[in-house]
């Protein structure tokens, strides 16, 4: 049996490295370089994709194309605002309207690509169901996401600090 002081010491040994690792991760994600922005972009994108998936599944009864439209519009508005404020910290440089216009244009291109993919899959694999449609959208969206990161980084005027 161990004493209370031994247990506290053992606990500190485990907590301190985890705490330090968490602090390092938070500092890394807070940086405004490309890596920090990319991690925040992925986090915001993940949140937007969860919103998209929920809306897609809730409206799937109206058909895959309608569900895609509802999910894409709502998740795009949320993602554009979060990217403006959090990912690229452009709240002072880019207005809400501008972010929606620029980010929305990129989202529209993505929606055209996902709609085309859904149409193609419907012809080659009819009856695949809502989860099959959602998987199709996820694959296309992932590829578009990489392109969107670069485009939004440019559109929102994100700056990587230069070493002096």
Buried (B, 14 or more C-beta within 10 A) or exposed (E): EEEEEEEEEEEEEEEEEEEEEEEEEEEEBEBBEBEBBBBBBEBBBEBBBEBBBEBBBEBBEEEBBEBBBBBBBBBBBBBBBBBBBBBBBBBEBBEEEBBBEBBBEBBEBBBEBBBEBBEEBBEEEEEBEBEBBBEBBEEBBEEBBEEBBEBBBEBBEBEEEEEE
